[in-house]
Amino acid sequence: MRIITEETIAELLSRALASPRKRTNLNLHAELSDPTNRFLNVGIAGTYVRPHRHRIGKWELLSVVQGSVDVITFSADGAVKNRVSLSAGGANLVVEISGGDWHSIVFRAPGAAVLEIKPGPYEPLLDKEFATWALPEDDPAAPSFVARLEVAAIGERV
């Protein structure tokens, strides 16, 4: 049995804060080859999750354990299709993103822990395709792109 405690989340938030990317994860599955990948994705507000999509059939299930996030889906040209706020104890508890859907996550202040479940195995080269209209993580303008993601309304191109 594996138990995730508030102390576990606090330690992960501390590691995320110290990370250049302002996020970290904790795999709950034993091997990357497991048929179901389960992990905590922990991020500090302002971290950049570059919009991406997974292959058809590679859905993602998200639930917030602590804090709050916005899950955003996009059209192929970068217009916001949907925006859902998830928070621990909030009205929206779980989001499932279909394979092929462009999406991103905005971590709200001060930070959040998200339980992610998706089909394995994890194959780094095939896991995701990044949107060409979204800046790479290391682009100097990425923080301003994150600021746009934080407030982008449905129908708005980012």
C-alpha positions, -999 to +999 in steps of 0.1 A: +000+000+000+013+035-009-001+065+010+003+101-001+001+124+029-001+162+033+036+160+042+043+142+009+025+171-010+044+197+010+077+181+002+068+179-035+057+216-035+091+225-019+109+205-046+088+222-073+096+257-059+133+249-061+131+235-096+139+258-126+106+246-142+086+252-110+071+218-111+079+182-103+062+148-104+060+117-083+054+085-102+030+061-084+034+033-110+064+010-105+077+010-141+073+033-171+062+003-190+031-002-167-001-003-187-016+025-166+006+055-156-003+072-123+015+102-109+012+134-090+021+165-111+029+193-086+035+228-098+039+264-085+018+292-100+035+305-131+049+272-143+045+266-180+028+235-193+033+239-230+000+231-249+002+197-263-018+166-273-015+129-269-022+103-295-057+091-302-066+066-274-041+081-250-066+100-227-057+117-195-077+118-163-069+147-139-081+154-104-067+180-080-055+168-046-044+202-033-048+237-046-064+246-079-057+245-116-074+255-148-075+229-176-077+245-210-084+228-243-076+245-276-086+243-313-059+234-338-051+271-343-047+279-306-082+293-298-094+284-263-123+258-267-129+251-230-116+262-196-124+242-165-113+251-130-105+221-108-098+225-071-096+202-041-130+201-026-144+223-054-174+218-077-154+203-105-135+172-093-123+153-123-115+161-160-108+136-187-090+148-218-094+127-249-064+117-270-059+142-298-072+172-279-048+201-275-046+211-239-026+228-211-028+232-173-025+266-155-014+261-119-030+287-096-013+304-066+004+293-046+006+259-062-013+226-067-009+189-068-027+171-096-033+133-097-029+122-134-039+088-147-033+078-183-027+047-204+009+035-205+034+026-213+052+059-211+072+064-243+090+097-241+094+102-279+057+094-286+041+107-254+031+141-267+031+165-296+036+201-288+015+228-304+035+248-330+016+280-320+028+276-284+062+289-273+088+263-262+095+262-224+129+278-228+118+307-249+124+340-231+089+351-238+073+320-222+064+338-190+043+363-209+027+334-228+018+319-194+003+352-183-020+351-214-030+315-206-039+325-171-067+348-184-075+336-219-113+334-225-131+309-246-127+318-282-095+338-277-064+328-295-033+326-273 
